[in-house]
C-alpha cells in the first residue's frame, strides 16, 4: 500500500502558526498600536523622523513578540539563571565602568552602548519564577527571603545609578512574582498600612519637610524635589512644578471629545514637556478627550485582564508566575505613566505601553507580549 504525503500550502502553514495566537491580546495590541501611531504623528510631527522611528520600533516589537511566542515556556525557564546572572554582572560593570550622562551612570559601552537595567525587567521575573518552580514542593519562609535577596541586589544597583523609574519597574515585577507565589496577606497588609501612614504623615508635614531645606535620608536632592512638587505643584509653577501643571491643564482642556487631531494647543505650542515620551498621555487627552481616553483604557484593561486569565490557566508554576508578573508589569507601566502625568504620582521616566516613543522600552514590551502569547499557546497545545 502506497502512502501519499500531501504538502501543506503556504496558507495552511501560516494558519497553523497564527492559530495559536490569542485573539484578545492581538486586538488589544492593535488598538494600542493604532493609538500610539496617531498620537505620535500629532505630538512628534516637528521632531524630524520621530513618527517613522516609532513605527519602526513598533514593527520590531511585533517581530520580537512573534518570535518569542514560538518559544515554549519550558525553554524560557532554561534562560532564567544565565540571563539574571549576566544582568547583575552588567549592572556591576556599569557601577565600575559605566558611561555618565546628565548626572546618571546607566550605560555601558560594549562596542554598542547598552542600558543593562532594561535586561532586568524581564530577567527578574524569569529568575524568581524559576526559583519558585524549583521550590514548589517544599515552599518555606526562607524561600521567600532568598527571593527577596535576589530582588534586592539588582534593584539596589539600579537605584545607585540613579534610575528610580526603572528600579520601580524591576521591583514591582519581582514583588508580583513573590506575591503570586503565595506570600501571606499577614505580611502584605502591614506593609500597605505602614505605607499609607507614611504617605499621610508626609502630606500633613509637607510644609515643614519641603520648606525647611533639610535633606531627607536615602533620597537624592532632585528626588526630594519631585516628591515636594507632587504634593504641591503650585509651589514652583514656572520651575519644578511646570511639567505637572502643564500636563494637568492639557488633560483637563480636552473635555469630552477633545480639541481634535493636530489641534492641541498645549501640545503644539510646546507647553507639554517630553510630549512624545513621558507626557504623551497628556497630548493624547488634549486632542481626543474623555472618549479617546476611554478607548485607551478599555484596550489596556483588555490586555491586563486577558493576561491574568492566561496566567491563571497556565500549566506550570513557572509559566503562571511569569505570565502574571509580565501582565502586572503592563499595568504598572500604564498606571505609573498616567498617574505622574495626572499629578497623583512623582514624575519618573516610565513610558505608556505601545504609545510612548522609545526603542528599548518598545522592544521589551513586545518581548513581554510574546511571553504571554507563548504561555497561552502552551495551554492550547496541551488541550489539543
Secondary structure, DSSP 8 states (H G I E B T S, - for coil): ---------HHHHHHHHHTTS-HHHHHHHHHHHHHHHHHHHHHTTTSTTHHHHHHHHHHHHHHHHHHHHTS-HHHHHHHHHHHHHHHHHHHHHHHHH-EEETTEEEEEESSSEE-THHHHHHHHHHHHHHHHHHTGGG--HHHHHHHHHHHHHHHHHHHHTT-HHHHHHHHHHHHHHHHHTT--HHHHHHHHHHHHHHHHHHHHTHHHHHHS----SSS-HHHHHHHHHHH-GGGGTTTTTHHHHHHHHHHHHTTTT-S-TT--HHHHTT-STTTTTTTHHHHHHHHHHHHHHHHHHHHHHHHHHHHHHHHHT-SSHHHHHHHHHHHHHHHHHHHHHHHHHHTSS-------TTTS--HHHHHHHHHHHHHHHHHHHHHHHHH-
